[in-house]
């Protein structure tokens, strides 16, 4: 109990103590951030303005672009500011906000990738019922479910992480606040259990995505094989009829 301390700020991992390298880090991260920003904003603009792209797949793609913008905006600007100002600190509240928003974006991102895999499964395996299954209302409900799942998942793990006492240090061995590194600083021995819980969602989504893609690929191969057989049968019938024609 005597080793428990009240943490008011954390120290993030710096890329270098050399000023020139800090400026270089700032420039590189700024270029990457602007490229990602422009790319995702371009996707959102094109899909929003072109009515030919108003389909479930592109609707989910816009949500993915928004999440990508959120993910990089949560981490990169703070890292650039630290390099530019030659500091490593982040406040306790800032660390909590960073963890919550980062986990939210990652969890919702996985959920949307899973929904997009299901969308492709329906499009391939049930093409005649696609518009009925993936209607506007269903897509909105799926998107809302992904965002809600991300918020609840993030709130659960963020609250559980910062409810633990920190007694080892306040130095995070990463350039942004992340749960595994924070758990290493806690006095509790829940590191492996919390890490397993974090990985669980990713594994479930990954398995669902793989299964959907495999089933869709098998169904597509079967459809193509059936079409090839039908085309071969028609060609054979045409050839036989041509042979029966009088010379």
C-alpha positions as CSV (number, residue, x, y, z in Angstrom):
1,X,0.0,0.0,0.0
2,X,2.8,2.4,0.7
3,X,4.1,2.1,-2.8
4,X,0.8,3.4,-4.3
5,X,1.1,7.0,-5.7
6,X,-1.3,9.4,-7.2
7,X,-0.3,9.9,-10.8
8,X,-1.1,13.4,-12.3
9,X,0.8,13.0,-15.5
10,X,2.7,10.4,-17.6
11,X,5.9,10.6,-19.5
12,X,5.8,9.3,-23.1
13,X,8.6,7.6,-25.0
14,X,10.6,10.2,-26.9
15,X,12.1,9.4,-30.3
16,X,15.3,11.2,-29.6
17,X,16.9,13.8,-27.4
18,X,18.7,15.4,-30.3
19,X,16.9,18.6,-31.4
20,X,17.5,18.0,-35.1
21,X,16.0,14.5,-35.0
22,X,13.0,15.8,-33.1
23,X,12.4,18.3,-35.9
24,X,12.8,15.6,-38.4
25,X,10.3,13.4,-36.6
26,X,7.9,16.3,-36.5
27,X,8.2,16.8,-40.3
28,X,7.8,13.1,-41.2
29,X,4.8,12.7,-38.9
30,X,3.3,15.9,-40.3
31,X,3.6,14.7,-43.9
32,X,2.2,11.3,-43.0
33,X,-0.7,12.8,-41.1
34,X,-1.6,15.3,-43.9
35,X,-1.4,12.5,-46.5
36,X,-3.8,10.3,-44.4
37,X,-6.0,13.3,-43.7
38,X,-6.3,14.2,-47.4
39,X,-6.8,10.6,-48.5
40,X,-9.6,9.9,-46.1
41,X,-11.3,13.2,-46.7
42,X,-11.1,12.5,-50.4
43,X,-12.8,9.2,-49.9
44,X,-15.6,10.7,-47.8
45,X,-16.1,13.6,-50.3
46,X,-16.2,11.3,-53.4
47,X,-18.6,8.8,-51.9
48,X,-20.9,11.6,-50.5
49,X,-21.1,13.6,-53.7
50,X,-21.4,10.7,-56.2
51,X,-24.8,9.1,-56.1
52,X,-23.5,6.1,-58.0
53,X,-21.5,5.2,-54.9
54,X,-24.5,5.3,-52.5
55,X,-24.4,1.6,-51.8
56,X,-23.9,-0.3,-48.5
57,X,-20.3,-1.1,-49.2
58,X,-19.3,2.5,-49.7
59,X,-21.5,3.7,-46.8
60,X,-19.4,1.4,-44.5
61,X,-16.3,2.6,-46.3
62,X,-17.1,6.2,-45.3
63,X,-17.4,5.2,-41.7
64,X,-14.1,3.4,-41.9
65,X,-12.5,6.6,-43.3
66,X,-14.0,8.6,-40.4
67,X,-12.6,6.1,-37.9
68,X,-9.2,6.2,-39.6
69,X,-9.2,10.0,-39.2
70,X,-10.1,9.6,-35.6
71,X,-7.3,7.1,-34.9
72,X,-4.5,9.2,-36.4
73,X,-5.9,12.4,-34.9
74,X,-5.9,10.9,-31.4
75,X,-2.2,9.9,-31.5
76,X,-0.2,11.8,-34.1
77,X,-0.8,15.5,-33.2
78,X,0.2,14.9,-29.6
79,X,3.4,13.2,-30.6
80,X,4.2,16.0,-33.1
81,X,3.6,18.6,-30.4
82,X,5.9,16.8,-28.0
83,X,8.7,16.7,-30.5
84,X,8.2,20.3,-31.5
85,X,8.1,21.6,-27.9
86,X,10.8,19.2,-26.7
87,X,8.6,17.6,-24.0
88,X,7.4,14.1,-23.2
89,X,4.5,14.8,-20.8
90,X,0.8,14.1,-21.1
91,X,-1.7,14.8,-18.4
92,X,-3.7,12.1,-16.7
93,X,-7.0,13.3,-18.3
94,X,-5.3,13.5,-21.7
95,X,-4.0,10.0,-21.3
96,X,-7.5,8.8,-20.4
97,X,-9.0,10.6,-23.4
98,X,-6.4,9.2,-25.7
99,X,-6.9,5.6,-24.6
100,X,-10.7,5.9,-24.8
101,X,-10.8,7.4,-28.2
102,X,-8.0,5.1,-29.6
103,X,-9.7,1.9,-28.4
104,X,-13.1,3.2,-29.6
105,X,-11.8,3.8,-33.1
106,X,-10.0,0.4,-33.2
107,X,-12.9,-1.6,-31.9
108,X,-15.4,0.1,-34.2
109,X,-13.0,-0.3,-37.1
110,X,-12.9,-4.1,-36.5
111,X,-16.7,-4.1,-36.2
112,X,-17.1,-2.3,-39.6
113,X,-14.7,-4.7,-41.3
114,X,-16.8,-7.6,-40.0
115,X,-20.0,-6.0,-41.3
116,X,-18.3,-5.3,-44.7
117,X,-17.3,-9.0,-44.9
118,X,-20.9,-10.0,-44.2
119,X,-22.0,-7.5,-46.9
120,X,-19.8,-9.2,-49.4
121,X,-21.1,-12.6,-48.3
122,X,-24.7,-11.6,-48.9
123,X,-23.8,-10.0,-52.3
124,X,-22.1,-13.2,-53.4
125,X,-24.2,-16.0,-51.8
126,X,-27.6,-14.3,-51.9
127,X,-27.5,-11.8,-54.8
128,X,-31.3,-11.9,-55.4
129,X,-32.0,-11.0,-51.8
130,X,-29.2,-8.5,-51.4
131,X,-31.2,-5.3,-51.6
132,X,-33.8,-6.7,-49.2
133,X,-31.2,-7.8,-46.6
134,X,-28.9,-4.8,-46.9
135,X,-31.5,-2.1,-47.1
136,X,-31.0,1.4,-45.9
137,X,-32.5,0.8,-42.5
138,X,-30.4,-2.3,-41.9
139,X,-27.2,-0.5,-42.9
140,X,-27.9,2.4,-40.5
141,X,-28.7,0.0,-37.7
142,X,-25.5,-2.0,-38.4
143,X,-23.4,1.2,-38.4
144,X,-25.0,2.5,-35.2
145,X,-24.4,-0.9,-33.7
146,X,-20.7,-0.7,-34.6
147,X,-20.3,2.7,-33.1
148,X,-22.2,1.7,-29.9
149,X,-20.1,-1.5,-29.6
150,X,-17.0,0.6,-29.9
151,X,-18.1,3.1,-27.2
152,X,-19.1,0.3,-24.8
153,X,-16.0,-1.7,-25.4
154,X,-13.7,1.3,-25.0
155,X,-15.5,2.5,-21.9
156,X,-15.2,-0.9,-20.3
157,X,-11.5,-1.3,-20.8
158,X,-10.6,2.4,-20.2
159,X,-12.5,2.4,-16.9
160,X,-11.0,-0.9,-15.9
161,X,-7.4,0.3,-16.7
162,X,-7.5,3.6,-14.9
163,X,-9.3,2.2,-11.9
164,X,-6.1,0.4,-11.1
165,X,-3.5,2.0,-8.9
166,X,-0.1,2.9,-10.5
167,X,2.9,2.2,-8.3
168,X,5.8,1.2,-10.5
169,X,6.4,4.4,-12.5
170,X,4.7,7.0,-14.6
171,X,6.9,6.4,-17.7
172,X,5.1,4.8,-20.6
173,X,7.3,2.8,-22.9
174,X,5.4,4.1,-26.0
175,X,4.9,7.4,-27.8
176,X,1.2,7.4,-26.9
177,X,-1.0,6.0,-24.1
178,X,-2.0,2.4,-24.7
179,X,-3.5,-0.1,-22.3
180,X,-0.8,-2.8,-22.3
181,X,1.9,-0.3,-21.3
182,X,-0.3,1.3,-18.7
183,X,-1.1,-2.2,-17.2
184,X,2.7,-2.7,-16.7
185,X,2.7,0.4,-14.5
186,X,-0.1,-0.8,-12.3
187,X,0.2,-2.6,-8.9
188,X,-2.4,-5.1,-10.0
189,X,-1.5,-8.5,-11.6
190,X,-4.3,-8.3,-14.2
191,X,-2.0,-7.6,-17.1
192,X,-2.5,-11.0,-18.9
193,X,-6.2,-11.1,-18.3
194,X,-6.8,-7.6,-19.6
195,X,-4.6,-8.2,-22.6
196,X,-6.5,-11.4,-23.3
197,X,-9.8,-9.5,-23.2
198,X,-8.4,-6.9,-25.6
199,X,-7.3,-9.6,-28.1
200,X,-10.6,-11.4,-27.8
201,X,-12.6,-8.9,-29.9
202,X,-10.0,-8.9,-32.6
203,X,-9.9,-12.7,-32.8
204,X,-13.7,-13.0,-33.0
205,X,-13.9,-10.4,-35.7
206,X,-11.0,-11.9,-37.6
207,X,-12.5,-15.4,-37.5
208,X,-15.9,-14.0,-38.7
209,X,-14.2,-12.1,-41.6
210,X,-12.2,-15.2,-42.7
211,X,-15.2,-17.5,-42.6
212,X,-17.3,-15.0,-44.5
213,X,-14.7,-14.6,-47.2
214,X,-14.0,-18.3,-47.5
215,X,-17.7,-19.2,-47.8
216,X,-18.2,-16.4,-50.3
217,X,-15.2,-17.5,-52.3
218,X,-16.4,-21.1,-52.3
219,X,-19.9,-20.0,-53.3
220,X,-18.5,-17.8,-56.1
221,X,-16.4,-20.7,-57.4
222,X,-19.4,-23.0,-57.4
223,X,-21.5,-20.4,-59.3
224,X,-18.7,-19.9,-61.8
225,X,-18.3,-23.7,-62.2
226,X,-22.1,-24.0,-62.8
227,X,-22.0,-21.2,-65.4
228,X,-19.1,-22.8,-67.1
229,X,-20.8,-26.2,-67.3
230,X,-24.0,-24.5,-68.7
231,X,-22.0,-22.6,-71.3
232,X,-20.2,-25.8,-72.3
233,X,-23.5,-27.6,-72.6
234,X,-24.9,-24.9,-74.8
235,X,-21.8,-24.9,-77.0
236,X,-22.1,-28.6,-77.4
237,X,-25.7,-28.4,-78.4
238,X,-24.9,-25.7,-81.0
239,X,-22.1,-27.8,-82.4
240,X,-24.4,-30.8,-82.7
241,X,-27.1,-28.8,-84.4
242,X,-24.6,-27.4,-86.9
243,X,-23.4,-30.8,-87.8
244,X,-27.0,-31.9,-88.5
245,X,-27.4,-29.1,-91.0
246,X,-27.4,-30.2,-94.7
247,X,-24.1,-29.5,-96.5
